[in-house]
C-alpha cells in the first residue's frame, strides 16, 4: 500500500500509516521480526524440550564427576607412606621419630633389628677378624655418631658386636633440649635407629686383630663408665667417638661441635689417604647428592 496515493480517504491513509509503522517497529536490526522471536519464546513445546535435555546433561556431568572423585577423597592413606615419612630420626640427636603403633616407653632394643643383621663396610681380612666401625646416622636435628665393634664371620658379616654412643638418657626430647644449656644424664649404649640401615649417613671401618680388639674394647668400656653426662657443647656424641678414634692413633679433624656425618666422612678420608674428600657438608643429613667416591663408600660397600 502506498502512503502517497491520491484520492485515498483519510481514514485509509491513517490505517495504512499505522500498519506500516507497526511492521517497521517490529523488525530488529538483523532483519528478524520480533514477533517471530516472541513466538519462539512463548511456545512452550520447543523451549521445554530443549531445556530438559540441557538440565539432564548438566545434572549428569556433576553426578559423574562426583562419582569419580568421591572414592578418591575417601580412600584411606597408604600406611606404608607415613611410615617412610616418619622414618627420619626424632627431635633428639639420638632418637628417631616414634613409629606408628609404638607404645610409650617401649624399649628401643625391642624395635631394633638384631645387631648381627646390620651391614658393615669392613674388609675381609682373615688375620684381623675383629672390627670397629665408626658410624653416623640421620636425625631431625643434626644426627648422631656412635661405634659398632665386634667380630666378623668368614663371610664378612657381623657375628657378634656391641654399640656404644653418648646421648641423653631416655627418649624424652626435653632432656636433649636441656642438654644444650646444661649437662644432662647420659646413656652410652645404642639409641633408637642406630641399627637401621635407612638412617646410616656415613661409616668408616677398621679391621682389628684379637689383641687390638681387646685394647679398643677396654678403652670403650672405660669411656662409657666415665661419661655420666651429655652436654651438646662439649661432651657430645662426636666427642665420644673422637676420643675412641684418637686412642687408636687415628687422625681426626675439626672441633667436637660438627655434624656427625661430616666427622665420620672426614675420619675416613684422613685415614685412607683420601684427603680430597674432606668436606663440611652433611650430604645425607641435608638431602644433598654426595660425590661419587663418598657415596660409594657409604652405600656401595655395605655387605
Secondary structure as GFF3:
##gff-version 3
##sequence-region A 1 303
A	DSSP	alpha_helix	10	25	.	.	.	ID=ss1
A	DSSP	alpha_helix	34	42	.	.	.	ID=ss2
A	DSSP	alpha_helix	44	74	.	.	.	ID=ss3
A	DSSP	alpha_helix	79	85	.	.	.	ID=ss4
A	DSSP	beta_strand	89	92	.	.	.	ID=ss5
A	DSSP	beta_strand	95	96	.	.	.	ID=ss6
A	DSSP	alpha_helix	108	111	.	.	.	ID=ss7
A	DSSP	three_ten_helix	115	117	.	.	.	ID=ss8
A	DSSP	beta_strand	130	137	.	.	.	ID=ss9
A	DSSP	beta_strand	144	152	.	.	.	ID=ss10
A	DSSP	beta_strand	158	164	.	.	.	ID=ss11
A	DSSP	beta_strand	167	168	.	.	.	ID=ss12
A	DSSP	alpha_helix	173	178	.	.	.	ID=ss13
A	DSSP	beta_strand	184	187	.	.	.	ID=ss14
A	DSSP	three_ten_helix	197	199	.	.	.	ID=ss15
A	DSSP	beta_strand	200	208	.	.	.	ID=ss16
A	DSSP	alpha_helix	210	225	.	.	.	ID=ss17
A	DSSP	beta_strand	229	230	.	.	.	ID=ss18
A	DSSP	alpha_helix	237	247	.	.	.	ID=ss19
A	DSSP	alpha_helix	260	271	.	.	.	ID=ss20
A	DSSP	three_ten_helix	275	277	.	.	.	ID=ss21
A	DSSP	alpha_helix	283	286	.	.	.	ID=ss22
A	DSSP	alpha_helix	292	295	.	.	.	ID=ss23
A	DSSP	pi_helix	296	300	.	.	.	ID=ss24
###
